[in-house]
């Protein structure tokens, strides 16, 4: 049980580091913000699609944290509370 938790934490760390250091996380957020043009429903749908693509093969907890790190600034730009 502990090894699966450690594995999930390592996977989260690796994916968030790749997104942060490559700049991909910022670019994905910019893409969502620009394509949706202020429409929250379209932005939510795009985040859903990117979440499926980014989260392939990851446990649910890892996907949740990756999505928070990547797309929380987008929803903050829409005026939603952080």
DSSP file (Angstrom, degrees, kcal/mol; ACC not computed):
  #  RESIDUE AA STRUCTURE BP1 BP2  ACC     N-H-->O    O-->H-N    N-H-->O    O-->H-N    TCO  KAPPA ALPHA  PHI   PSI    X-CA   Y-CA   Z-CA
    1    1 A X     >        0   0    0      0, 0.0     4,-1.5     0, 0.0     3,-0.2   0.000 360.0 360.0 360.0 -45.7    0.0    0.0    0.0
    2    2 A X  H  >  +     0   0    0      1,-0.2     4,-2.4     2,-0.2     5,-0.2   0.860 360.0  57.0 -65.4 -34.5    2.7    2.5    0.9
    3    3 A X  H  > S+     0   0    0      1,-0.2     4,-2.2     2,-0.2    -1,-0.2   0.865 104.5  51.5 -67.4 -33.6    4.6    1.7   -2.3
    4    4 A X  H  > S+     0   0    0     -3,-0.2     4,-2.0     2,-0.2    -1,-0.2   0.861 110.4  49.2 -70.1 -33.9    1.6    2.7   -4.4
    5    5 A X  H  X S+     0   0    0     -4,-1.5     4,-2.2     2,-0.2    -2,-0.2   0.918 111.8  48.1 -68.4 -43.4    1.3    6.0   -2.6
    6    6 A X  H  X S+     0   0    0     -4,-2.4     4,-2.4     1,-0.2    -2,-0.2   0.904 110.8  51.8 -63.0 -41.1    5.0    6.7   -3.0
    7    7 A X  H  X S+     0   0    0     -4,-2.2     4,-2.3     1,-0.2    -1,-0.2   0.907 109.1  49.9 -62.2 -42.6    4.7    5.9   -6.7
    8    8 A X  H  X S+     0   0    0     -4,-2.0     4,-2.3     2,-0.2    -1,-0.2   0.907 111.2  49.1 -63.1 -41.8    1.8    8.2   -7.1
    9    9 A X  H  X S+     0   0    0     -4,-2.2     4,-2.4     2,-0.2    -2,-0.2   0.900 111.3  49.3 -65.4 -40.8    3.7   11.1   -5.4
   10   10 A X  H  X S+     0   0    0     -4,-2.4     4,-2.5     2,-0.2    -2,-0.2   0.907 111.3  49.6 -64.7 -41.5    6.7   10.5   -7.6
   11   11 A X  H  X S+     0   0    0     -4,-2.3     4,-2.4     2,-0.2     5,-0.2   0.905 110.8  49.7 -65.2 -41.2    4.6   10.5  -10.8
   12   12 A X  H  X S+     0   0    0     -4,-2.3     4,-2.6     1,-0.2     5,-0.3   0.934 112.3  48.3 -60.6 -46.3    2.9   13.7   -9.7
   13   13 A X  H  X S+     0   0    0     -4,-2.4     4,-2.1     1,-0.2    -2,-0.2   0.911 112.4  47.9 -62.9 -43.5    6.3   15.3   -9.0
   14   14 A X  H  X S+     0   0    0     -4,-2.5     4,-2.2     2,-0.2    -1,-0.2   0.932 114.4  45.1 -64.6 -45.7    7.7   14.2  -12.3
   15   15 A X  H  X S+     0   0    0     -4,-2.4     4,-2.4     1,-0.2    -2,-0.2   0.910 113.8  48.2 -68.7 -41.5    4.8   15.4  -14.4
   16   16 A X  H  X S+     0   0    0     -4,-2.6     4,-2.3    -5,-0.2    -1,-0.2   0.873 111.6  51.2 -67.3 -35.0    4.4   18.8  -12.7
   17   17 A X  H  X S+     0   0    0     -4,-2.1     4,-3.0    -5,-0.3     5,-0.3   0.911 110.4  48.7 -66.0 -41.4    8.2   19.4  -13.0
   18   18 A X  H  X S+     0   0    0     -4,-2.2     4,-1.9     1,-0.2     6,-0.4   0.926 113.6  47.1 -63.1 -43.9    8.0   18.6  -16.8
   19   19 A X  H  X S+     0   0    0     -4,-2.4     6,-1.9     1,-0.2     4,-0.7   0.889 117.3  43.2 -64.4 -38.7    5.1   20.9  -17.2
   20   20 A X  H  < S+     0   0    0     -4,-2.3    -2,-0.2    -5,-0.2     3,-0.2   0.942 118.1  40.8 -74.5 -48.1    6.7   23.7  -15.2
   21   21 A X  H  < S+     0   0    0     -4,-3.0    -2,-0.2     1,-0.2    -3,-0.2   0.782 116.9  47.7 -77.4 -26.4   10.2   23.5  -16.6
   22   22 A X  H  < S-     0   0    0     -4,-1.9    -1,-0.2    -5,-0.3    -2,-0.2   0.676 104.3-127.3 -83.9 -16.8    9.2   23.0  -20.2
   23   23 A X  S  X S+     0   0    0     -4,-0.7     4,-2.1    -5,-0.2     5,-0.2   0.470  74.6 123.5  83.9   1.3    6.7   25.8  -20.1
   24   24 A X  H  >  +     0   0    0     -6,-0.4     4,-2.7    -5,-0.2     5,-0.2   0.867  67.5  56.6 -64.8 -36.7    4.0   23.5  -21.4
   25   25 A X  H  > S+     0   0    0     -6,-1.9     4,-1.8     1,-0.2    -1,-0.2   0.905 109.4  45.2 -62.9 -41.0    1.7   24.1  -18.4
   26   26 A X  H  > S+     0   0    0     -7,-0.5     4,-2.3     2,-0.2    -1,-0.2   0.902 113.6  50.1 -68.5 -41.1    1.7   27.9  -19.1
   27   27 A X  H  X S+     0   0    0     -4,-2.1     4,-2.5     2,-0.2    -2,-0.2   0.893 108.7  51.8 -66.3 -38.8    1.1   27.4  -22.8
   28   28 A X  H  X S+     0   0    0     -4,-2.7     4,-2.3     2,-0.2    -1,-0.2   0.914 110.6  49.1 -63.2 -41.2   -1.8   25.0  -22.2
   29   29 A X  H  X S+     0   0    0     -4,-1.8     4,-2.3    -5,-0.2    -2,-0.2   0.905 111.5  49.0 -63.1 -41.2   -3.4   27.6  -19.9
   30   30 A X  H  X S+     0   0    0     -4,-2.3     4,-2.7     2,-0.2     5,-0.3   0.889 109.7  52.1 -64.9 -39.3   -2.9   30.3  -22.5
   31   31 A X  H  X S+     0   0    0     -4,-2.5     4,-2.6     2,-0.2     5,-0.3   0.935 111.0  47.1 -62.0 -46.0   -4.4   28.1  -25.2
   32   32 A X  H  X S+     0   0    0     -4,-2.3     4,-2.0     1,-0.2    -2,-0.2   0.925 114.2  47.3 -61.9 -44.4   -7.5   27.5  -23.0
   33   33 A X  H  X>S+     0   0    0     -4,-2.3     4,-0.9     1,-0.2     5,-0.6   0.903 116.6  42.3 -66.1 -41.8   -7.9   31.1  -22.2
   34   34 A X  H  <5S+     0   0    0     -4,-2.7    -2,-0.2     2,-0.2    -1,-0.2   0.903 116.0  46.1 -74.7 -41.2   -7.5   32.4  -25.7
   35   35 A X  H  <5S+     0   0    0     -4,-2.6    -2,-0.2    -5,-0.3    -1,-0.2   0.887 112.3  50.4 -70.3 -37.5   -9.6   29.8  -27.5
   36   36 A X  H ><5S-     0   0    0     -4,-2.0     3,-1.8    -5,-0.3    -1,-0.2   0.741  90.3-153.9 -74.0 -21.4  -12.4   30.0  -25.0
   37   37 A X  T 3<5S-     0   0    0     -4,-0.9    -3,-0.1     1,-0.3     3,-0.1   0.858  72.1 -44.0  50.8  44.1  -12.5   33.8  -25.3
   38   38 A X  T 3 <S+     0   0    0     -5,-0.6     2,-0.8     1,-0.2    -1,-0.3   0.444 103.9 132.0  86.5  -0.2  -14.0   34.3  -21.9
   39   39 A X    <>  -     0   0    0     -3,-1.8     4,-2.1     1,-0.2    -1,-0.2  -0.777  41.5-162.4 -89.8 113.8  -16.6   31.5  -22.2
   40   40 A X  H  > S+     0   0    0     -2,-0.8     4,-2.5     1,-0.2    -1,-0.2   0.823  86.4  55.3 -67.6 -32.5  -16.3   29.5  -19.0
   41   41 A X  H  > S+     0   0    0      2,-0.2     4,-2.1     1,-0.2    -1,-0.2   0.923 110.0  45.5 -67.8 -43.7  -18.2   26.4  -20.4
   42   42 A X  H  > S+     0   0    0      2,-0.2     4,-2.4     1,-0.2    -2,-0.2   0.909 113.1  51.1 -65.0 -40.9  -15.8   26.1  -23.4
   43   43 A X  H  X S+     0   0    0     -4,-2.1     4,-2.4     1,-0.2    -2,-0.2   0.917 109.7  50.1 -62.6 -42.8  -12.8   26.6  -21.0
   44   44 A X  H  X S+     0   0    0     -4,-2.5     4,-2.0     1,-0.2    -1,-0.2   0.892 110.7  49.3 -62.2 -40.1  -14.1   23.8  -18.8
   45   45 A X  H  X S+     0   0    0     -4,-2.1     4,-2.1     2,-0.2    -1,-0.2   0.901 111.2  49.0 -66.3 -40.7  -14.6   21.5  -21.7
   46   46 A X  H  X S+     0   0    0     -4,-2.4     4,-2.8     2,-0.2     5,-0.2   0.896 110.0  51.3 -66.1 -39.4  -11.1   22.2  -22.9
   47   47 A X  H  X S+     0   0    0     -4,-2.4     4,-2.4     1,-0.2    -1,-0.2   0.884 108.4  53.5 -63.4 -37.7   -9.6   21.6  -19.5
   48   48 A X  H  X S+     0   0    0     -4,-2.0     4,-1.9     2,-0.2    -2,-0.2   0.929 110.4  45.8 -61.2 -45.8  -11.5   18.3  -19.4
   49   49 A X  H  X S+     0   0    0     -4,-2.1     4,-2.1     1,-0.2    -2,-0.2   0.935 114.1  47.4 -64.5 -46.5  -10.0   17.2  -22.7
   50   50 A X  H  X S+     0   0    0     -4,-2.8     4,-3.1     1,-0.2     5,-0.3   0.856 109.2  56.2 -63.3 -33.8   -6.5   18.3  -21.6
   51   51 A X  H  X S+     0   0    0     -4,-2.4     4,-2.2    -5,-0.2    -1,-0.2   0.894 106.7  48.5 -64.5 -40.1   -7.0   16.5  -18.3
   52   52 A X  H  < S+     0   0    0     -4,-1.9     4,-0.3     2,-0.2    -2,-0.2   0.913 115.3  45.1 -64.8 -41.6   -7.8   13.2  -20.1
   53   53 A X  H >< S+     0   0    0     -4,-2.1     3,-0.7     1,-0.2    -2,-0.2   0.918 117.9  41.9 -69.9 -42.9   -4.7   13.6  -22.3
   54   54 A X  H 3< S+     0   0    0     -4,-3.1    -1,-0.2     1,-0.2    -2,-0.2   0.832 114.7  52.1 -71.9 -31.0   -2.4   14.6  -19.4
   55   55 A X  T >< S+     0   0    0     -4,-2.2     3,-2.2    -5,-0.3     2,-0.3   0.335  71.7 135.0 -92.3   8.3   -3.7   12.0  -17.0
   56   56 A X  T <  S+     0   0    0     -3,-0.7     3,-0.1    -4,-0.3    -3,-0.0  -0.401  82.8   4.7 -61.2 119.6   -3.4    9.0  -19.2
   57   57 A X  T 3  S+     0   0    0      1,-0.3     2,-0.3    -2,-0.3    -1,-0.3   0.469 105.6 115.1  87.5   2.6   -2.0    6.2  -17.1
   58   58 A X    <   -     0   0    0     -3,-2.2    -1,-0.3     1,-0.1   -50,-0.0  -0.737  70.0-106.4-103.2 152.9   -2.0    8.2  -13.8
   59   59 A X     >  -     0   0    0     -2,-0.3     4,-2.1     1,-0.1     3,-0.2  -0.306  38.1-104.3 -68.0 162.8   -4.0    7.5  -10.7
   60   60 A X  H  > S+     0   0    0      1,-0.2     4,-2.3     2,-0.2     5,-0.1   0.870 119.7  52.9 -60.1 -40.2   -6.9    9.8   -9.9
   61   61 A X  H  > S+     0   0    0      1,-0.2     4,-2.0     2,-0.2    -1,-0.2   0.894 108.7  50.2 -64.0 -39.7   -5.1   11.7   -7.2
   62   62 A X  H  > S+     0   0    0      1,-0.2     4,-2.3     2,-0.2    -1,-0.2   0.909 109.9  50.1 -65.4 -41.7   -2.2   12.4   -9.5
   63   63 A X  H  X S+     0   0    0     -4,-2.1     4,-2.5     1,-0.2     5,-0.2   0.912 108.1  54.5 -62.1 -42.3   -4.5   13.7  -12.2
   64   64 A X  H  X S+     0   0    0     -4,-2.3     4,-1.9     1,-0.2    -2,-0.2   0.926 111.3  43.3 -58.4 -47.9   -6.2   16.0   -9.7
   65   65 A X  H  X S+     0   0    0     -4,-2.0     4,-2.4     2,-0.2    -1,-0.2   0.879 112.6  52.2 -69.3 -37.4   -3.0   17.6   -8.6
   66   66 A X  H  X S+     0   0    0     -4,-2.3     4,-2.2     1,-0.2     5,-0.2   0.911 110.3  49.3 -63.8 -41.3   -1.7   18.0  -12.1
   67   67 A X  H  X S+     0   0    0     -4,-2.5     4,-2.7     2,-0.2     5,-0.3   0.888 110.7  50.0 -66.1 -38.6   -4.9   19.7  -13.2
   68   68 A X  H  X S+     0   0    0     -4,-1.9     4,-1.6    -5,-0.2     5,-0.2   0.946 113.1  45.6 -63.5 -47.8   -4.7   22.1  -10.2
   69   69 A X  H  < S+     0   0    0     -4,-2.4     4,-0.2     1,-0.2    -2,-0.2   0.874 121.3  38.5 -63.9 -37.2   -1.1   23.0  -11.0
   70   70 A X  H  < S+     0   0    0     -4,-2.2    -2,-0.2    -5,-0.2    -1,-0.2   0.905 127.4  24.1 -83.3 -43.3   -1.8   23.5  -14.7
   71   71 A X  H  X S+     0   0    0     -4,-2.7     4,-1.6    -5,-0.2     3,-0.3   0.446  90.2  91.6-113.6  -0.1   -5.2   25.1  -15.0
   72   72 A X  H  X S+     0   0    0     -4,-1.6     4,-2.0    -5,-0.3     5,-0.2   0.905  87.3  55.7 -62.6 -39.5   -6.0   26.9  -11.7
   73   73 A X  H  > S+     0   0    0     -4,-0.2     4,-1.8    -5,-0.2    -1,-0.2   0.838 103.8  56.1 -61.7 -29.7   -4.5   30.2  -13.1
   74   74 A X  H  > S+     0   0    0     -3,-0.3     4,-1.1     2,-0.2    -1,-0.2   0.946 109.6  43.5 -65.6 -47.4   -6.9   30.0  -16.1
   75   75 A X  H  <>S+     0   0    0     -4,-1.6     5,-2.1     1,-0.2     4,-0.2   0.813 110.7  56.1 -71.1 -27.8   -9.9   29.8  -13.9
   76   76 A X  H ><5S+     0   0    0     -4,-2.0     3,-1.4     1,-0.2    -1,-0.2   0.876 103.5  54.8 -66.5 -37.1   -8.5   32.5  -11.7
   77   77 A X  H 3<5S+     0   0    0     -4,-1.8    -2,-0.2     1,-0.3    -1,-0.2   0.786 101.9  58.4 -66.3 -26.7   -8.2   34.7  -14.8
   78   78 A X  T 3<5S-     0   0    0     -4,-1.1    -1,-0.3    -5,-0.1    -2,-0.2   0.532 125.3-104.0 -78.0  -6.0  -11.9   34.1  -15.4
   79   79 A X  T < 5S+     0   0    0     -3,-1.4     2,-0.2     1,-0.3    -3,-0.2   0.532  73.8 141.3  97.0   7.1  -12.7   35.6  -12.0
   80   80 A X      < -     0   0    0     -5,-2.1    -1,-0.3     1,-0.1    -2,-0.1  -0.565  60.3 -98.5 -79.6 147.5  -13.4   32.4  -10.1
   81   81 A X              0   0    0     -2,-0.2    -1,-0.1     1,-0.1    -6,-0.0  -0.340 360.0 360.0 -67.2 147.6  -12.0   32.2   -6.5
   82   82 A X              0   0    0     -6,-0.1    -1,-0.1    -3,-0.1    -6,-0.1   0.460 360.0 360.0 -76.7 360.0   -8.7   30.4   -6.0
